[in-house]
């Protein structure tokens, strides 16, 4: 099974998000991802494979982009990655609910992946509701000229979002995330990860 791999590499205080391009067959479509961004911690990868809900959504979005259509509701939320001073970034699998690495140190971050359009996201750490300012960054996953990228170009359509959370001050515990669709059927989806 081929994967599309988006890699984020960071250097010192200013880090460059470099997306390594690989070509992958997604249900008969050849897709190439190429983009650069700025971020602030470690290395992060977004793997899109044939079983990924994001892959299914991207394929459906490429097929069914309708100008002026309502924004699609949320179809999936997952924890994409956890990053810390001790471990750097750890990619989290779709059905993984505990980190493998023993995280800790000065910095602790988590990234949630929302497929669809949410309008009321909430996050908790060890049962404590996090202030919305803890959601320190957001990246859209877009269809640009028929190709998925992180980030939109003019005329691009956002189909998913990476939501970055600052958990500094925590060594470990349960991170929970939920989002509610911004339109019908206004469904709420949630997920969690136990950070060791």
DOLUM-722035 format. One record per residue: x, y, z of N, C-alpha, C in turn; residue in three letters. Coordinates in steps of 0.05 Angstrom, whole numbers, plus 32768, in hexadecimal, padded with zeros to 4 digits. Atoms other than C-alpha are relative to their C-alpha. Example, Ala and Ser with C-alpha at 12.3 -4.5 7.8 and 13.67 -1.06 7.14 Angstrom:
<rs>
80127FE8800080F67FA6809C801280188000ALA
7FF07FE87FFF81117FEB808F7FF18016800ESER
</rs>
This chain:
<rs>
80117FE98000800080008000801280198000UNK
7FF07FE88001801D80437FEC7FF480158012UNK
80097FEA7FEF8018807F801A8008801B7FF5UNK
7FF77FE48004801980CA8010800B8009801BUNK
7FF47FF87FE7804880E580448006801E7FFFUNK
7FFA7FE37FFD8048812E805A801380028018UNK
7FED7FFF7FEA8086813C80858004801D8008UNK
7FFC7FE57FF6808F817880B1801B8000800EUNK
7FE67FFF7FF380D7818980C38004801B800CUNK
7FFC7FE77FF380EA81BF80F4801C80058008UNK
7FE57FF97FF9812A81E581027FFF80178015UNK
7FFD7FEB7FEB813A820D81437FE6800E8005UNK
80187FF17FF98108824581507FED80037FE8UNK
80117FFF801880EF8248810880037FE67FF1UNK
7FFF801B800C80DD820580EB7FF280007FE6UNK
800C8001801A80CD81F580A47FF17FE67FFDUNK
801280178005809381C6809480057FF87FE4UNK
7FFA8009801B80AE81A080587FEF7FE87FFAUNK
801180168007807D81738036800E7FF07FEAUNK
7FF28011801380A1813A80147FEB7FF47FEDUNK
801480098014807D81277FD480057FE27FFAUNK
8000801B800A806D80DF7FC57FE67FFD7FF0UNK
801880058010803D80C77F907FF37FE6800BUNK
800E80177FF6800780977FA87FE77FFB7FF0UNK
80188007800E7FCF80727F867FE980018014UNK
80177FFE7FEF7F8F80877FA97FE87FF87FEFUNK
8017800A800F7F58805C7F8B800280087FE2UNK
7FFC7FFA801D7F7580667F458009801C7FFAUNK
7FF77FE480057F8980AF7F4F801D80028009UNK
7FE47FFA7FF97FD280C57F4F8000801C800DUNK
80017FE87FF17FDB80FA7F84801C80078009UNK
7FE67FF77FF7801A81237F937FFC80188013UNK
80027FEB7FEC8021814F7FD1801A800F8002UNK
7FE87FF07FFE805381887FD17FF8801B800CUNK
80067FE67FF4805281C58000801580058016UNK
7FEF7FF97FEA807C81EA80347FF180138013UNK
800D7FF07FEB806582098076801380058017UNK
7FF17FFB7FE88080822580B77FF17FF68018UNK
800B800A7FE78074820380FA801480048016UNK
7FEF7FFA7FEA80948201813E800C7FE88010UNK
7FF580167FF080A581BA815880037FE77FF0UNK
7FFB801C800880C4817981407FFB7FF97FE3UNK
8005800B801A80B3814E81047FE57FF38001UNK
801B800C8000806C813A80F17FFA7FF57FE4UNK
8007800C801A8051810C80BA7FE37FFB7FFFUNK
801C80068005800C8106809D7FFF7FEA7FEBUNK
800180178012800380C1807E7FE37FFC7FF7UNK
801B8005800B7FC780B9805080027FE67FF1UNK
7FFF801A800E7FBC8070803D7FE37FF97FF8UNK
801A8008800B7F82804A801D7FEB7FFC8015UNK
801380047FEA7F62803C80617FF980198010UNK
80037FE77FF07F668084807B7FE6800D7FFAUNK
80187FF180057F2580AA80858006801A7FF1UNK
7FF97FE8800F7F4A80E7806B80037FFA7FE2UNK
7FFE8009801B7F5B80C1802B7FE57FFE7FF2UNK
801C8003800B7F1280AE80207FF3801B7FFBUNK
800C7FE580037EFC80F5802C800D80107FEAUNK
7FF27FF180157F3181127FFE7FF67FF67FE5UNK
800A800B80197F1C80E27FC67FE480097FFAUNK
801B7FF780047ED380F47FD07FFF801D7FF9UNK
7FFF7FE380057EE5813E7FD1800980067FE4UNK
7FF67FFB801B7F0C813A7F907FEA7FFA7FECUNK
8016800880127ED181167F6F7FE980148002UNK
80197FF27FFD7E9A81427F8C8002801D8008UNK
7FFF7FE47FF97EB281897F947FEA800F7FF1UNK
80167FF1800B7E7581B57F898002801D8008UNK
7FFF7FE47FF97E7B82007F857FE78008800FUNK
80167FF47FF07E4F82247FB97FF07FEB800FUNK
800E80157FF07E3B81E17FDA80068005801EUNK
7FFB7FFD7FE37E3481E0802680197FF28009UNK
7FE8800D7FF67E7281CF804D7FF97FE5800CUNK
8006801B7FF67E758184805D80037FFE801FUNK
7FFE80047FE37E68816E80A580187FEE8007UNK
7FE980107FF77E9D814B80CE7FFA7FE27FFCUNK
8003801D80047EA7810280BA80147FF08011UNK
7FEC800E7FF17EE480F180E5801080148011UNK
7FEC7FF27FF07F0F810B811E80137FEB800BUNK
7FEC80127FF57F5080EB813580178010800BUNK
7FE87FF47FF77F8F80FB815A80167FF87FECUNK
7FED800680157FC481018125801D7FFC800AUNK
7FE480027FF68004810C814E8001800C801CUNK
7FFA7FF47FE68020811B8193801E80067FFFUNK
7FE47FF7800180618142819A80098009801CUNK
7FF57FF87FE6808E814E81D7801E80057FFEUNK
7FE37FFC7FFE80D3816481EB800F7FE58002UNK
7FF3801A7FFD80E4811C81FF80007FEF7FE7UNK
80038013801680CB80F981C08000800C7FE5UNK
80067FF5801A80C3812B81887FE37FF97FF8UNK
801B800780098085811A815E7FFC7FE27FFEUNK
8009801C8003806280D781637FE77FFF7FEFUNK
801880038010803180C6812B7FED7FED800FUNK
801480107FF37FF080A981477FEF7FF27FEBUNK
800F801080137FCD807081227FE280058004UNK
801C7FFB7FFE7F82807281147FF27FF48017UNK
800C800E7FEA7F708040814A80137FFE8018UNK
7FED80007FEA7FA88052817B7FF780148015UNK
800B7FEF7FEB7F91806E81BE801480058017UNK
7FEA7FFB7FED7FD4806F81E4801980057FF0UNK
7FE67FFC800D8017808C81D080137FE98007UNK
7FEB80147FFB8051805C81CA8018800C800EUNK
7FE97FF37FF48086808E81DD7FF8800B801CUNK
80047FF47FE6808E80A782258005801E7FFEUNK
7FFE7FE38005808080F182188005800F801AUNK
7FFB7FEE7FE98093812A8246801480157FF8UNK
7FED7FEB800580C28164824D7FF1801B8000UNK
800A7FE57FFF80B681AF82457FE880037FEDUNK
80157FFD8014808B81AA82067FEF7FE67FFDUNK
801280178007804E817D81F97FEB800B7FEDUNK
80137FF780148022818581BB7FF07FE87FF6UNK
80118015800C7FE9815E819B7FF3800C7FE7UNK
800C7FF780187FCC816281557FE77FEE7FFAUNK
8019800E80077F83815081457FFB80047FE2UNK
80077FFE801C7F6C814180FE7FE27FFF7FFEUNK
801D7FFE80037F25815680ED7FFA7FFE7FE2UNK
80088003801C7F08813D80AB7FE4800C7FFEUNK
80197FF180027ED0816D80978003801B800EUNK
80007FE57FF57EBC81B180B37FF48000801BUNK
800A7FFE7FE47EB681BA80FE7FFE801E8007UNK
80047FE57FF87E9F81F8812180018005801EUNK
80007FFD7FE37EA481EB816C80137FEB800CUNK
7FEC80147FF67EE581C7817F80068005801DUNK
7FF97FFF7FE47EF581B781C780167FEC8005UNK
7FEB80137FF97F31819581E780048000801EUNK
7FFB80047FE47F41817A822C801B7FF28004UNK
7FE9800F7FF87F808163824F7FFC7FF8801DUNK
8006800B7FE67F768136828B7FE6800A800CUNK
801A7FF87FF87F2E814B828E7FFC801E8003UNK
80017FE37FFE7F3E8196828F7FFB800C7FE4UNK
80067FF380197F1D81BE8257801780147FFAUNK
7FEA7FEE80077F5581E282317FF5801A7FF4UNK
80077FE6800B7F50822C822080037FFE7FE2UNK
7FFF8001801E7F44823781D5801B80097FF6UNK
7FE67FF680097F88825A81D280157FE97FFFUNK
7FEF801780017FA8821581DD80007FF37FE4UNK
80018007801C7F9382078194801180157FF1UNK
7FED7FEB80097FD1822C817C800480027FE2UNK
7FFD7FFF801D7FCF821B81327FEC7FED7FF3UNK
8012801080107FA381FE80FB800A7FFF7FE4UNK
7FF98003801C7FB481E380B67FE97FF37FF1UNK
8013800D80117F8081D58081800D7FEB7FEEUNK
7FF8801480147F88819680567FED80067FE9UNK
80107FF580167F7081AF801280037FF07FE6UNK
7FFE800A801B7F6081987FCC800680197FEFUNK
7FF77FEA80117F8881C77F9F80047FF67FE4UNK
7FFE8009801C7F7E81BD7F547FFE7FE27FFEUNK
8004801D80007F6681767F6280147FF08010UNK
7FEC800E7FF07FA181657F907FFE8008801DUNK
80007FF97FE47FA281617FDC801B800B800AUNK
7FE97FF37FF47FD3818E80027FF98009801CUNK
80057FF27FE77FDC81AA80478002801E7FF8UNK
80017FE480087FC781F2803B7FF180047FE6UNK
80107FFB80177F9982118008800D80167FEEUNK
7FFA7FEB80137FAA82377FC97FE6800D7FF8UNK
80187FF380097F7982677FA87FEF7FEC7FF0UNK
80128013800C7F3D823E7F9480007FE4800CUNK
7FFE801A7FF27F5182047FC17FE87FFB8012UNK
801680077FEF7F1D81DF7FEA800A7FF18018UNK
7FF8800E7FE77F2B81CC80337FEE7FE98005UNK
801080187FFA7F158185804380047FF5801CUNK
7FFA80097FE57F35817A808780138015800DUNK
7FEF7FED7FF17F5C819F80BD80127FF18014UNK
7FEF80087FEB7F98819180E97FFF80158016UNK
80037FEE7FE97F8C81B1812E80167FFA8014UNK
7FE980037FEF7FCB81BC81587FFA800B801CUNK
80057FF87FE47FC681BF81A5801A80018010UNK
7FEA7FFD7FEE7FF981D881D77FF97FF5801BUNK
8005800D7FE77FFB81AB8214801780038013UNK
7FE97FFB7FEF803A81C882347FF78001801DUNK
800780017FE4803A81BD827F7FF67FE58009UNK
8009801B7FFA801E8177827B80167FED7FF8UNK
7FEC80148007804D813B827D7FF37FE97FF1UNK
800F8016800C80188107826A7FE380038007UNK
801C80007FFA7FCE80F7826E7FEF7FFC7FE8UNK
8014800580157F8F80F382447FF9801A7FF2UNK
80087FE980117F868125820B7FE77FF87FF1UNK
801A8005800E7F3F812981F07FFA80177FEDUNK
80077FEC80147F26814E81B37FE47FFA7FF5UNK
801A8003800D7EE0815A81977FFB80187FEEUNK
80097FEA80127EC28184815F7FE47FFA7FF7UNK
801C800280097E7B819181487FFE800C7FE4UNK
80037FF6801B7E68819A80FF7FF3801B8000UNK
800A7FE580017E5A81E180EB7FE580027FF1UNK
801A8000800E7E1C81CC80C37FF47FE48003UNK
800F80197FFE7DEA819380BC80127FE87FFAUNK
801380057FEA7DE8816180DC800A800A801BUNK
7FF67FF57FE77E1081888111800A7FEA8013UNK
7FF680167FF07E2F8147812980198007800FUNK
7FE87FFC7FF07E648146816080107FE68000UNK
7FEF80187FFF7E9F8116815B801780068013UNK
7FEA7FFC7FED7ED6810B818E80147FE97FFFUNK
7FEB80147FFF7F1680E58199801380068018UNK
7FED7FFB7FE97F4E80DE81CE80197FF07FFCUNK
7FE7800F7FFF7F9480C681DB800B8001801CUNK
7FF280017FE67FB780B0821B801D80057FFAUNK
7FE47FF880057FFB80D3821A80107FF68017UNK
7FEE800B7FEB803080AC8240801680138007UNK
</rs>
